[in-house]
């Protein structure tokens, strides 16, 4: 189903785009996410996704706490919703996505210390899921982005970690043995 795919929880002072999270649809079908809820660990912090929103196969959407700041730094990104009304903790936090009927769809409890990548904590990079088919609740499945993240597009760590098979570089024919 829909996954929490990238998290910007503590921007650098020079590139403060506000807190945002990227949702991704890795499935082969369009999913209606209208009236779904996004929350952090405070149950009073609720952002309801508008009722006319769907994510097609391979599509992304950004939920931002400050769409104005976000759009200043990423003017080419149009698939953004907000202002969500709350930010994320720089020391780690629980993020949750619920379907309209309160069924939990995805959850991530990120942290700013090992085994989680530490570069996203105020240095500029974001947390990016290495592979959307991996469990995003496991710290080792996340990495620091290149530059300031890749909102609304393929994660930079996915591009860096593409599978490259090890192919032989030489061919030898040996005598039969024994």
Residue pairs with C-beta under 8 A, 6 or more apart in sequence:
1 27
1 31
1 105
1 106
2 23
2 24
2 25
2 31
2 33
2 55
2 97
2 105
2 106
3 23
3 24
3 26
3 106
3 129
3 132
3 136
4 21
4 22
4 23
4 95
4 97
4 106
4 107
4 108
4 129
4 136
5 22
5 23
5 24
5 60
5 128
5 129
5 132
5 136
5 155
6 21
6 22
6 24
6 126
6 127
6 128
6 129
6 145
6 149
6 150
6 151
6 155
7 20
7 21
7 22
7 88
7 95
7 108
7 110
7 120
7 126
7 127
8 17
8 18
8 19
8 20
8 21
8 120
8 126
8 127
8 149
8 151
9 19
9 87
9 88
9 89
9 90
9 93
9 110
9 112
9 120
9 121
9 127
10 19
10 88
10 90
10 112
10 120
10 121
10 122
11 17
11 18
11 19
11 122
11 124
11 148
12 122
12 123
12 124
12 148
13 122
14 124
15 73
15 124
15 148
16 69
17 64
17 66
17 69
17 70
17 72
17 73
17 74
17 148
18 64
18 65
18 66
18 69
18 70
18 87
19 64
19 65
19 66
19 87
19 88
20 62
20 63
20 64
20 65
20 70
20 80
20 82
20 151
21 38
21 62
21 63
21 88
21 95
22 60
22 61
22 62
22 63
22 151
22 152
23 33
23 55
23 60
23 61
23 62
23 63
23 97
24 55
24 58
24 59
24 60
24 129
24 132
25 31
25 55
25 56
25 57
25 58
25 59
25 60
26 58
26 132
26 133
27 57
28 57
29 57
30 54
30 55
30 56
30 57
31 54
31 55
32 53
32 54
33 49
33 53
33 54
33 55
33 61
34 49
34 50
34 51
34 52
34 53
34 54
34 100
35 48
35 49
35 50
35 51
35 100
36 48
36 49
36 97
36 98
36 99
36 100
36 105
37 46
37 47
37 48
37 49
37 97
37 98
37 100
37 102
38 46
38 47
38 49
38 63
38 84
38 95
38 96
38 97
38 98
39 45
39 46
39 47
39 95
39 96
39 98
40 86
40 88
40 89
40 93
40 94
40 95
40 96
41 93
41 94
41 96
42 86
45 85
45 86
47 63
47 81
47 82
47 84
47 85
47 86
49 63
49 81
50 81
53 61
53 81
55 61
59 79
60 79
60 151
60 152
60 153
61 79
61 80
61 81
61 152
62 70
62 77
62 79
62 80
62 81
62 82
62 151
62 152
63 80
63 81
63 82
63 84
64 70
64 80
64 81
64 82
64 83
64 84
65 82
65 83
65 84
65 85
65 86
65 87
65 88
66 82
66 83
67 80
67 81
67 82
67 83
70 77
70 80
70 82
70 151
71 77
71 80
73 148
74 151
74 152
77 151
77 152
78 152
79 152
80 151
80 152
88 95
90 112
90 121
90 122
91 111
91 112
92 109
92 110
92 111
92 112
92 113
92 116
93 109
93 110
94 107
94 108
94 109
95 107
95 108
95 109
95 110
96 104
96 106
96 107
97 104
97 105
97 106
97 107
98 104
98 105
99 105
106 136
107 137
108 136
108 137
109 137
110 116
110 127
110 139
110 142
111 139
112 118
112 120
112 121
115 139
115 140
116 127
116 139
116 142
117 125
117 127
117 142
117 143
117 144
118 144
119 125
119 144
120 126
120 127
120 144
120 145
124 147
124 148
125 144
125 145
125 146
125 147
125 148
125 149
126 144
126 145
126 148
126 149
126 150
126 151
127 142
127 143
127 144
127 145
128 142
128 143
128 144
128 145
128 149
128 150
128 155
128 156
128 157
128 158
129 136
129 141
129 142
129 155
129 157
129 158
130 141
130 142
130 143
130 155
130 157
130 158
130 161
131 141
131 158
131 161
132 158
134 141
135 141
136 142
143 157
143 161
144 157
145 155
145 156
145 157
146 156
146 157
146 160
147 156
149 156
150 156
